[in-house]
C-alpha cells in the first residue's frame, strides 16, 4: 500500500465512483517501488477525454493534450496528468504519435511506454499490473525497453537520451539489446528539439552515476554536442593528469557540487584543450589559452541548446576563468565586485572539482581553495566596499569639489578601483583627498 497524497486519492475515487478504472502509472510507481516519494503523479484511465472532463467538472482542468487523451486536473493546486488508455500510431516527427486509438485494455496502453520500469501500473485495491516484468528489472537495477528497443527509439528519439539519463540518476545498468539500439540509433537525436535535449542533459548531469555515463556514452552526447568528441581519448601528457581530456571531464563532473550550473561548467570547461595542445622538448603537454577557447565553445553550445541568457553568461564566465590564479584579497574583491557572490562561490566549486579529477598530489590545492573561500566570507562579513554603492563618497560630494559631467563618473570608477585593490581605504577623508587630486588631474588633462 503506497502513501498516496489526498489529491491523488480524490482523482482515483472520482473516476472509480463514476464507473471507470484508473491506475497510477509510470515514474511515480517506479519511485514508490524504489522506496522514494514521487514528486509527480500520472494516472491512466479507460475514461475518454470528454468523460474525464465531466468527472472533473468541479475542478480546473488544463487541456494538456486532449487530442491524445491527456488532461491535467488541478486538485487543491496539485496537478495530476490523467491520460486515456491508448495505442499510438506512427511517429512521423520522432516525437508525437500521428494518431492514437483509445482502448479499454490497460496492458495495451502499458505496451506503448518506453522502459519496463516505467510500464507498471498500480491501484490501491488491486495492486500492481506489471505485464513486462518491470519490477524484476527494478530489482536487478536494469533499464530495458518495452518491446523492440529500435522501434521504441524510432518512435521518440529523445528516449535514447532519457535512457542514459535514467541510468545516471538511478544508477541502473542498460540491458544489452537496449544499449545496442542506443548506439546504433543515436543519430536520430539530431531531429530532437534543443529544449528537450537541454532538459534531459540537465537531469543527466545531476545523476549520482554521471561519471560512468559520460565515459560510456560520449558518442551519444556527441550528437547533441559534437564539440566534445575531440576530447575523447585525447591524452594530456601532463604530470597533473592521469586521464584523457574526456576522462578528466567525466570525473570532474562527478566530483562537482550538485549544482546544475557548476556541473554544466565542468562538462564544458576543457573542450578547448585539443585545439590548443602543444608539446615541449621534454614531451610534456601544454594547453595555453584553452580556457578562453573553451569559453567561446561553451557560449556557442549553450546558445544552440537554448539555455537562458543568464545561464549562458554565467557558465561561460566560469569556464573562462576556471584556471585563473588568485593570490590575494584584492583579486577576490575584484571578482566579487565584477561577478557577484553566487558566481564567485560557484567558481570555487569549479576549481575543487577540477582538482579532484587530476593526479592525487593536486588535492593539496584544495587547501588554498578553502582559504579563498574563508577570505571571501571574511570580506563579505566585514562589509568591504565592492561597488560604487558601497563607496563612502558619491557624485554630490564630487560636485562640491568642482567635478562636472564625465569627470564625476571617471573619478568614482578610479576611486573604487583603488579601494578594491587595497591601496585606498574606504574612508571619507582619504577618499576626498584622492578625489581632489584626480579631479585636478582630469581638469588639467582636458584643458591641455
C-alpha positions as CSV (number, residue, x, y, z in Angstrom):
1,X,0.0,0.0,0.0
2,X,1.6,3.2,-1.2
3,X,1.1,6.5,0.7
4,X,-0.9,8.5,-1.8
5,X,-1.4,12.2,-1.4
6,X,-5.1,13.2,-0.8
7,X,-5.5,14.8,-4.3
8,X,-4.4,11.5,-5.9
9,X,-6.9,9.6,-3.8
10,X,-9.6,12.1,-4.8
11,X,-8.9,11.6,-8.5
12,X,-8.9,7.8,-8.2
13,X,-12.2,7.8,-6.2
14,X,-14.0,10.1,-8.5
15,X,-13.1,8.1,-11.6
16,X,-13.9,4.8,-9.8
17,X,-17.2,6.1,-8.4
18,X,-18.2,7.2,-11.9
19,X,-17.7,3.6,-13.1
20,X,-14.2,3.9,-14.7
21,X,-11.0,2.1,-14.0
22,X,-7.9,4.2,-13.1
23,X,-4.3,3.4,-12.2
24,X,-1.2,5.3,-11.2
25,X,1.4,4.7,-13.9
26,X,5.0,5.5,-14.9
27,X,7.6,7.2,-12.8
28,X,5.5,7.6,-9.6
29,X,5.0,3.8,-9.4
30,X,8.7,3.2,-10.2
31,X,9.7,5.6,-7.4
32,X,7.4,4.1,-4.9
33,X,8.9,0.6,-5.6
34,X,12.3,2.1,-5.1
35,X,11.3,3.4,-1.7
36,X,11.2,7.1,-2.9
37,X,8.4,9.6,-2.5
38,X,7.4,10.7,-6.0
39,X,7.1,14.4,-6.9
40,X,4.8,13.9,-9.9
41,X,1.8,11.7,-10.3
42,X,0.4,10.4,-13.6
43,X,-2.8,8.4,-13.9
44,X,-4.2,6.4,-16.7
45,X,-7.9,5.5,-17.2
46,X,-10.4,4.0,-19.6
47,X,-12.5,7.2,-19.4
48,X,-12.4,9.1,-22.7
49,X,-11.4,12.7,-22.7
50,X,-15.0,14.1,-22.6
51,X,-15.8,11.7,-19.8
52,X,-12.8,12.8,-17.8
53,X,-13.9,16.4,-18.3
54,X,-17.3,15.6,-16.9
55,X,-16.0,13.7,-13.9
56,X,-13.7,16.6,-13.0
57,X,-16.0,19.5,-14.0
58,X,-15.8,20.9,-10.5
59,X,-12.0,21.3,-10.8
60,X,-9.8,23.5,-13.0
61,X,-8.7,21.4,-16.0
62,X,-6.0,22.1,-18.5
63,X,-6.3,20.5,-21.9
64,X,-2.7,19.4,-22.0
65,X,-3.1,17.2,-25.0
66,X,-6.7,16.3,-25.2
67,X,-6.3,15.1,-28.8
68,X,-4.0,12.4,-27.5
69,X,-6.2,11.8,-24.5
70,X,-4.4,13.8,-21.8
71,X,-6.0,16.1,-19.3
72,X,-4.3,17.9,-16.4
73,X,-6.6,18.3,-13.4
74,X,-5.8,20.7,-10.6
75,X,-7.0,19.3,-7.3
76,X,-6.1,21.6,-4.3
77,X,-3.4,23.3,-6.6
78,X,-1.9,19.8,-7.1
79,X,-1.5,19.0,-10.8
80,X,-2.4,15.5,-12.0
81,X,-1.9,14.4,-15.5
82,X,-4.6,11.8,-16.5
83,X,-4.5,10.0,-19.8
84,X,-7.0,7.7,-21.5
85,X,-5.7,4.2,-22.2
86,X,-4.4,4.3,-25.8
87,X,-2.5,2.7,-28.5
88,X,-0.2,5.0,-30.5
89,X,0.0,5.3,-34.3
90,X,3.1,6.1,-36.3
91,X,5.6,8.7,-35.1
92,X,6.5,10.6,-38.3
93,X,8.1,13.5,-36.3
94,X,10.0,11.2,-33.9
95,X,8.2,12.8,-31.0
96,X,4.4,12.6,-31.1
97,X,2.2,9.9,-32.5
98,X,0.4,11.0,-35.6
99,X,-2.7,9.4,-34.2
100,X,-3.9,7.5,-31.2
101,X,-6.6,4.8,-30.7
102,X,-8.3,4.8,-27.4
103,X,-8.6,1.3,-25.8
104,X,-10.2,-0.4,-22.9
105,X,-7.1,-2.5,-22.4
106,X,-4.6,-1.3,-19.7
107,X,-1.9,-3.7,-20.9
108,X,-2.1,-2.4,-24.4
109,X,-1.6,1.1,-23.0
110,X,1.4,-0.1,-21.0
111,X,2.9,-1.7,-24.1
112,X,3.4,1.7,-25.8
113,X,5.6,3.0,-22.9
114,X,9.4,3.4,-23.1
115,X,11.0,1.2,-20.4
116,X,9.8,-1.7,-18.4
117,X,10.4,0.1,-15.1
118,X,8.0,2.8,-16.3
119,X,5.4,0.4,-17.6
120,X,4.0,-0.7,-14.2
121,X,0.5,0.4,-13.1
122,X,-0.9,0.5,-9.5
123,X,-4.2,0.7,-7.8
124,X,-4.6,0.7,-4.0
125,X,-7.2,-2.1,-4.1
126,X,-5.9,-4.3,-6.9
127,X,-2.2,-3.7,-6.5
128,X,0.4,-3.8,-9.3
129,X,-0.2,-4.5,-13.0
130,X,3.2,-5.5,-14.5
131,X,2.9,-7.2,-17.8
132,X,6.6,-6.6,-18.9
133,X,8.3,-7.7,-15.6
134,X,9.4,-4.2,-14.8
135,X,9.6,-5.0,-11.1
136,X,12.2,-7.6,-11.8
137,X,14.2,-5.1,-13.8
138,X,14.0,-2.7,-10.8
139,X,15.3,-5.4,-8.5
140,X,18.1,-6.1,-10.9
141,X,18.7,-2.3,-11.4
142,X,18.4,-2.7,-15.2
143,X,16.9,-0.5,-17.9
144,X,15.2,-2.4,-20.7
145,X,12.9,-1.1,-23.4
146,X,9.3,-2.3,-23.6
147,X,9.2,-4.5,-26.8
148,X,11.8,-3.9,-29.5
149,X,14.3,-1.2,-28.5
150,X,15.0,0.0,-32.0
151,X,11.2,0.6,-32.5
152,X,10.9,2.4,-29.2
153,X,13.8,4.8,-30.1
154,X,12.5,5.3,-33.6
155,X,9.1,6.4,-32.2
156,X,10.6,9.1,-30.0
157,X,14.4,9.7,-30.4
158,X,14.5,11.5,-27.1
159,X,14.1,8.2,-25.4
160,X,17.7,7.5,-26.3
161,X,18.8,10.3,-24.0
162,X,16.2,9.5,-21.4
163,X,17.6,6.1,-21.1
164,X,21.1,7.2,-20.3
165,X,19.6,10.0,-18.0
166,X,17.7,7.3,-16.0
167,X,20.9,5.3,-15.9
168,X,22.8,8.3,-14.5
169,X,20.1,9.3,-12.0
170,X,19.1,5.8,-10.8
171,X,22.5,4.1,-11.1
172,X,21.0,1.4,-13.3
173,X,22.7,-0.6,-16.0
174,X,21.3,-0.8,-19.5
175,X,20.2,-4.1,-20.9
176,X,22.4,-5.3,-23.9
177,X,19.8,-5.0,-26.7
178,X,18.7,-1.6,-25.4
179,X,22.3,-0.5,-25.2
180,X,23.0,-1.6,-28.7
181,X,19.9,0.3,-30.0
182,X,21.1,3.4,-28.2
183,X,24.4,3.3,-30.0
184,X,23.0,2.4,-33.5
185,X,20.1,4.9,-33.3
186,X,21.9,7.8,-31.7
187,X,21.9,9.9,-34.8
188,X,18.2,10.2,-34.6
189,X,18.8,12.7,-31.7
190,X,19.6,15.2,-34.4
191,X,15.8,15.6,-35.0
192,X,15.0,16.4,-31.4
193,X,14.3,19.9,-30.4
194,X,17.1,21.7,-28.5
195,X,14.9,22.4,-25.5
196,X,14.1,18.7,-25.0
197,X,17.8,17.9,-25.3
198,X,18.7,20.6,-22.7
199,X,16.1,19.3,-20.2
200,X,17.4,15.7,-20.3
201,X,21.1,16.9,-20.2
202,X,20.5,18.9,-17.1
203,X,18.9,15.9,-15.3
204,X,21.6,13.6,-16.5
205,X,24.4,15.8,-15.2
206,X,22.9,15.8,-11.7
207,X,22.9,12.0,-11.6
208,X,24.9,10.2,-8.9
209,X,26.3,7.9,-11.6
210,X,27.1,10.6,-14.1
211,X,30.8,9.8,-14.5
212,X,30.0,6.3,-15.6
213,X,27.5,7.5,-18.2
214,X,29.8,10.2,-19.6
215,X,32.6,7.6,-20.0
216,X,30.3,5.0,-21.6
217,X,28.3,7.2,-24.0
218,X,30.3,10.1,-25.3
219,X,29.3,9.4,-28.9
220,X,25.6,9.7,-27.9
221,X,26.1,13.0,-26.2
222,X,28.3,14.0,-29.1
223,X,25.3,14.0,-31.4
224,X,23.9,17.0,-29.4
225,X,27.3,18.4,-28.6
226,X,29.8,17.4,-31.3
227,X,32.4,19.7,-29.9
228,X,33.1,17.2,-27.1
229,X,34.2,14.4,-29.4
230,X,37.7,15.7,-30.0
231,X,38.3,15.3,-26.2
232,X,37.5,11.6,-26.2
233,X,40.8,9.6,-25.9
234,X,42.9,12.8,-26.2
235,X,45.9,12.2,-24.0
236,X,47.2,15.2,-22.0
237,X,50.8,14.2,-21.5
238,X,50.9,16.2,-18.3
239,X,52.1,15.3,-14.8
240,X,48.9,16.8,-13.4
241,X,46.6,14.5,-15.3
242,X,46.0,10.8,-15.1
243,X,43.1,10.8,-17.6
244,X,42.5,11.9,-21.1
245,X,40.7,15.2,-21.6
246,X,37.3,13.5,-21.7
247,X,38.2,11.2,-18.8
248,X,39.2,14.2,-16.7
249,X,35.9,15.9,-17.8
250,X,33.8,12.9,-16.7
251,X,35.4,12.6,-13.3
252,X,35.3,16.4,-12.8
253,X,31.5,16.5,-13.4
254,X,31.0,13.6,-11.0
255,X,33.2,15.4,-8.4
256,X,31.4,18.7,-8.6
257,X,28.7,20.0,-6.3
258,X,25.2,19.0,-7.3
259,X,24.5,22.4,-8.8
260,X,23.3,22.3,-12.4
261,X,25.4,25.4,-13.4
262,X,28.6,24.0,-11.8
263,X,28.1,20.6,-13.4
264,X,27.4,22.2,-16.8
265,X,30.6,24.3,-16.5
266,X,32.6,21.1,-15.7
267,X,31.2,19.3,-18.7
268,X,32.5,22.2,-21.0
269,X,35.5,23.6,-19.1
270,X,38.2,21.8,-21.1
271,X,36.7,21.5,-24.5
272,X,39.3,23.9,-25.9
273,X,42.2,21.7,-24.9
274,X,42.6,19.7,-28.1
275,X,42.7,22.9,-30.2
276,X,45.4,24.4,-28.0
277,X,47.6,21.4,-27.4
278,X,51.4,21.7,-27.8
279,X,54.3,19.6,-26.5
280,X,57.6,20.9,-25.4
281,X,61.0,19.3,-26.0
282,X,60.6,17.0,-23.0
283,X,57.3,15.7,-24.4
284,X,55.2,17.5,-21.8
285,X,51.8,18.7,-23.0
286,X,50.6,22.3,-22.6
287,X,47.2,23.9,-23.3
288,X,48.0,27.6,-23.3
289,X,44.8,29.7,-23.7
290,X,42.5,26.7,-23.5
291,X,40.2,28.4,-21.0
292,X,39.4,31.2,-23.4
293,X,38.8,28.8,-26.3
294,X,36.6,26.6,-24.1
295,X,34.6,29.6,-23.1
296,X,33.9,30.6,-26.7
297,X,32.8,27.0,-27.4
298,X,30.7,27.0,-24.3
299,X,28.8,30.1,-25.4
300,X,28.2,28.6,-28.8
301,X,26.9,25.3,-27.4
302,X,24.7,26.7,-24.7
303,X,23.2,29.2,-27.1
304,X,22.5,26.4,-29.6
305,X,20.8,24.4,-26.8
306,X,18.6,27.4,-26.0
307,X,19.8,27.9,-22.4
308,X,18.6,31.1,-20.8
309,X,20.9,34.1,-21.4
310,X,21.7,34.2,-17.7
311,X,22.9,30.6,-17.7
312,X,24.9,31.1,-20.9
313,X,26.7,34.1,-19.5
314,X,27.3,32.6,-16.0
315,X,28.6,29.2,-17.3
316,X,30.8,30.9,-20.0
317,X,32.4,33.1,-17.4
318,X,33.0,30.2,-15.0
319,X,34.8,28.3,-17.9
320,X,36.7,31.4,-19.0
321,X,38.2,32.0,-15.5
322,X,38.5,28.4,-14.2
323,X,42.3,28.3,-14.3
324,X,43.0,31.9,-13.3
325,X,45.4,32.3,-10.4
326,X,44.1,34.1,-7.3
327,X,46.7,35.2,-4.8
328,X,45.2,37.8,-2.5
329,X,42.2,39.6,-1.1
330,X,42.4,42.3,-3.7
331,X,41.8,39.8,-6.5
332,X,38.9,38.2,-4.5
333,X,37.3,41.6,-4.0
334,X,37.5,42.3,-7.7
335,X,35.9,39.0,-8.7
336,X,33.2,39.5,-6.1
337,X,32.6,43.1,-7.4
338,X,32.6,42.0,-11.1
339,X,30.6,38.8,-10.9
340,X,28.8,38.7,-7.6
341,X,28.7,36.4,-4.6
342,X,26.8,33.4,-6.2
343,X,29.2,33.3,-9.2
344,X,32.3,33.5,-7.0
345,X,31.4,30.6,-4.8
346,X,30.4,28.6,-7.9
347,X,33.9,29.4,-9.3
348,X,35.4,27.8,-6.1
349,X,33.3,24.7,-6.7
350,X,34.5,24.5,-10.3
351,X,38.2,24.7,-9.0
352,X,37.6,22.0,-6.4
353,X,36.0,19.6,-9.0
354,X,38.9,20.3,-11.4
355,X,41.5,19.4,-8.8
356,X,39.6,16.2,-7.6
357,X,39.8,14.9,-11.2
358,X,43.6,15.3,-11.5
359,X,46.5,13.4,-10.0
360,X,46.4,12.8,-6.3
361,X,49.0,15.3,-5.4
362,X,46.8,18.1,-6.9
363,X,44.4,17.6,-3.9
364,X,46.8,19.7,-1.9
365,X,45.4,22.7,-3.9
366,X,42.0,22.2,-2.1
367,X,43.5,23.8,1.0
368,X,44.3,27.0,-1.0
369,X,40.7,27.0,-2.4
370,X,39.4,26.7,1.2
371,X,41.5,29.7,2.1
372,X,40.0,31.7,-0.8
373,X,36.5,30.8,0.5
374,X,37.4,31.9,4.0
375,X,38.8,35.1,2.7
376,X,35.7,35.8,0.6
377,X,33.4,35.2,3.5
378,X,35.5,37.5,5.7
379,X,35.4,40.2,3.1
380,X,31.6,39.9,2.9
381,X,31.1,39.7,6.7
382,X,33.3,42.8,7.1
383,X,31.1,44.7,4.6
384,X,34.1,45.6,2.4
385,X,33.4,48.0,-0.4
386,X,32.6,46.1,-3.6
387,X,30.6,48.6,-5.6
388,X,30.0,52.3,-6.2
389,X,27.0,52.0,-3.9
390,X,29.4,50.9,-1.0
391,X,31.8,53.8,-1.7
392,X,31.7,56.4,1.1
393,X,31.8,59.3,-1.4
394,X,29.3,60.0,-4.2
395,X,28.6,62.2,-7.1
396,X,27.2,65.0,-5.0
397,X,30.4,65.1,-3.0
398,X,32.5,65.4,-6.2
399,X,30.3,68.2,-7.4
400,X,31.1,70.1,-4.2
401,X,34.8,69.6,-5.1
402,X,34.2,71.1,-8.6
403,X,33.7,68.0,-10.7
404,X,31.3,68.1,-13.6
405,X,29.9,65.8,-16.3
406,X,32.0,62.8,-17.3
407,X,34.6,63.7,-14.7
408,X,32.3,62.5,-11.9
409,X,31.9,59.0,-13.3
410,X,35.5,58.6,-14.1
411,X,36.8,59.7,-10.7
412,X,34.3,57.5,-8.9
413,X,35.4,54.5,-11.0
414,X,39.1,55.2,-10.2
415,X,38.3,55.6,-6.5
416,X,36.5,52.2,-6.5
417,X,39.4,50.5,-8.3
418,X,41.8,51.7,-5.6
419,X,39.6,50.7,-2.8
420,X,39.2,47.2,-4.4
421,X,43.0,46.7,-4.8
422,X,43.5,47.9,-1.2
423,X,45.6,50.9,-2.0
424,X,43.0,53.3,-0.7
425,X,40.8,52.9,2.4
426,X,37.0,53.3,2.1
427,X,37.0,56.3,4.5
428,X,35.7,59.8,3.8
429,X,38.9,61.8,4.4
430,X,41.3,59.8,2.2
431,X,38.6,59.4,-0.5
432,X,38.1,63.2,-0.6
433,X,41.9,63.8,-0.7
434,X,42.3,61.4,-3.6
435,X,39.2,62.7,-5.3
436,X,40.6,66.3,-5.2
437,X,43.8,65.1,-6.8
438,X,42.1,63.1,-9.5
439,X,39.7,66.0,-10.3
440,X,42.6,68.4,-10.7
441,X,44.4,65.9,-12.9
442,X,41.3,65.4,-15.1
443,X,40.8,69.1,-15.5
444,X,44.4,69.8,-16.3
445,X,44.5,67.0,-18.9
446,X,41.3,68.2,-20.6
447,X,42.5,71.9,-20.6
448,X,45.7,70.8,-22.2
